[in-house]
Amino acid sequence: MTSAPSPVTAPPAAPALRASRVSIPWRSLIMVGALAVIWIVFSMTTDGTFLRPRNLSLLARQTSVTAILAVGMVLVIVAGQIDLSVGALAGLMGGLSVAWTQLDISPITFFQRMVDNVGVTHFWVGLSGGSLQAQQVPLPGTVIHILQRG
């Protein structure tokens, strides 16, 4: 018994060339619209001072620290070592920089006052958690943080 030859089919036609359309997510447009509304309100309430180049450069300079912390947090999260104490460390470093630059306090005096105010126990708990992470103990940063809290 022989089978009948299968009919030959033509290859599918090439899609018609049409103008490419860029699709912008609507959520992004809502955020841009909200930002524009905030800028307009601030500009009207400050008589146009808000949108002057000097003010915009100061805003960019002040938000750069937050941007650097955000990039660092993304790197920590992507690496899988989520550390919950980054905010506390950022606050400590902010206080340290103010003490060094504005109050003329030496680093040793600052750390002595910090240990006195925070307590020796909390200081050693934080130091032990940092040393566990520095020695690359195979525990995620979140687990070490939870272990420190008891």
N, C-alpha and C positions, 0 to 999 in steps of 0.2 A: 504494500500500500504506500503510495507516494503522497506526500502532503502538497497541498497547493502552495505555490510561491506567495510569499507575503507581499502585499502591495507596498511599493516604494513611496515613502512620504517625504515631502519637501522639508528642509530644515526650517525652523521657526524664523519668521521675518524679523529683521533687525528693528529694535524699537525706534520709533520716529524721534528725530532730534527735536527737542523742545527747549525752551529757555530754562536754564537751571534756576530754581528758586531756593533762596537761603531761608531755612526755617529757624526762627528765633523762639526759644521757649517763652511762653507767656509769663511764667513766674519771674524770669529775668526782667521782662518789661515792667512788671508791677513794681519790682524793687527799684528800677531806674526812675519810674514815675514817683515813687515815694521819696526818693532822694531829691528829685527836682522840687517836689512840694516843700520839703524841709529847707532846701536852699532858698526858695522864694520867700518863705515865712521868715527865716533868719535875716535875709537881705532887707526885707521890708521893716522888720523890727529894729534893725541897727542902722537904718538910713543908708544902706549900701556898703557899710564897712565890712560886712561879712565876706563879700566876694572880691575884695581888693587883693592884689597880689601878695602884699606883706602878710595879711591874715591867712591866706591860703598856704603860704610857705611855712608859717608858724604851726598851722594845723598839721601839715605834712610832717614837720619835724617832731611834733609831740606824739603823733600816732606811729612814728617809726619804731619806737620801743615795743609797742603792742604788736606791731607787724612782725618784728624779729622773734618775739615770744611765740606768736602764732605759728610761724614757720618751724621753730624748734619743736613745738608741741606736735605738729603734723609729722615731723621726722620721728619723734618718739612713738607716736601712735602707729605709724606705718611699720616701724621696727618691731612692734609687738610688745614693747616694754612700757606699757601705760603706767605712768607715775602720777599719783594723785597729789603729790606735794609740790608741784611746780609753782603754784600760786604762792605758797608759803615761802619758797626759796626766792621768788621774784620780790616779794615784800621785804625779805631780809636784805637782799642786795640793794633794794631801793633805800632802805634805812641806812645801810652801810655807806652808800655813796653820798647821802645827805650828810651823815656824820663826818665823813672825811672832807667833803668840799665846803660845807657851810659852817660846821661847828668846830672845826679844827681839833677833832678828837682822833687820837692815834688808833690804828686797828687793834692793838692789844687792849687798850682801854675799852674800846667798843665791845670786843668779845667778852671781856671781864664783866661789863655791865649786862650784856646779853645773858650770860650764864647766871648771874645773880638774879635777874628779873624773870627769866623763863624757867629757871630751875635746872639743877644739875641733872636730874633724871631725864627730862625731855632732851637736854643737850646730848646725853650719852645714847639715848634711844635713836635720835636722828643720826648721830655719828655711826652707830652700829649698822643702821639700814644703808647708809651710804657706803660703808666698807663692804657690806655684803654685795652690793651692786658693783662696786669697784673690783672685787675679787671674781666677778663673773660667776657667781653662784647660779646654778641653773634654775632659778626661780624668777617668774615675771615680776616686774616692779610693783604691780598691784598686790601680789601676794606678800611681798616684803612689807609694803605699806600697811596692809591689814594686820600682819604679824606684829608690827610695831605698835599698833593701836590696842592690841590685846584683845 
